[in-house]
C-alpha cells in the first residue's frame, strides 16, 4: 500500500513540474485541503477508537477497526426497511 502511494506521489511530482507556476498554486491549495481532511479523519478515527477501547474493553486496534466499520456502514432508513418487509 505504501509503495502505491509513493509511486502516485512521484508521478504527481513529475507531472506537476511540467505545468506552469500559476496552475501549481491551485494544486498546492487542493493538496493542503486534502492533507487537512485526511488528518482530521485520522484524528476522528483515533478518538473514536480510544473511546471504543475504553468503553468496551477492546485493544486500541480493535477500536480502530470498530470505528472504521462504523464510519463505512450506512444505516438503513425506515422507508427501505418497510419496503423490504411488505
C-alpha positions in Angstrom: 0.0 0.0 0.0 2.8 2.4 0.9 4.5 1.6 -2.4 1.4 2.5 -4.4 1.1 5.9 -2.6 4.8 6.6 -3.1 4.6 5.8 -6.9 1.5 8.1 -7.2 3.2 10.9 -5.3 6.3 10.6 -7.5 4.0 10.6 -10.7 2.2 13.7 -9.4 5.6 15.4 -8.7 6.8 14.7 -12.3 3.6 15.8 -13.9 3.4 18.9 -11.7 6.9 20.1 -12.7 5.8 20.2 -16.4 3.0 22.7 -15.7 3.1 26.4 -15.3 3.5 28.1 -11.9 0.0 29.6 -11.8 -1.5 26.1 -12.1 0.6 24.7 -9.3 -0.8 27.2 -6.8 -4.2 25.7 -7.2 -2.8 22.2 -6.8 -1.0 23.2 -3.7 -4.2 24.6 -2.1 -6.1 21.5 -3.2 -3.3 19.3 -1.7 -3.3 21.3 1.5 -7.1 20.8 1.8 -6.7 17.1 1.1 -4.0 16.7 3.7 -6.0 18.6 6.3 -9.1 16.4 5.6 -7.1 13.2 5.9 -5.5 14.4 9.1 -8.9 15.3 10.5 -10.3 11.9 9.5 -7.4 10.1 11.2 -7.9 12.2 14.4 -11.6 11.4 14.5 -10.9 7.7 14.0 -8.2 7.8 16.7 -10.6 9.5 19.2 -13.4 7.1 18.4 -11.0 4.1 18.7 -9.8 5.4 22.1 -13.4 5.8 23.3 -14.4 2.4 21.9 -11.4 0.7 23.5 -12.1 2.3 26.9 -15.8 1.7 27.0 -15.9 -1.8 25.5 -12.5 -3.0 26.9 -11.0 -3.5 23.5 -7.4 -3.3 22.5 -6.8 0.1 20.7 -6.5 -1.6 17.2 -9.8 -3.3 17.7 -11.3 0.1 18.5 -9.8 1.4 15.2 -11.4 -1.5 13.3 -14.8 -0.8 15.0 -14.7 2.9 14.4 -13.8 2.4 10.7 -16.6 -0.1 10.3 -18.9 2.4 12.0 -17.9 5.1 9.6 -18.2 3.0 6.5 -21.5 1.2 7.2 -24.5 3.1 6.0 -27.6 2.7 8.3 -30.8 1.7 6.7 -33.6 4.2 6.6 -37.1 3.3 7.9 -38.6 3.6 4.4 -36.3 1.0 2.9 -36.8 -1.4 5.8 -40.6 -1.1 5.5 -40.4 -1.6 1.7 -38.4 -4.8 2.2 -40.9 -6.3 4.7 -44.0 -5.5 2.7 
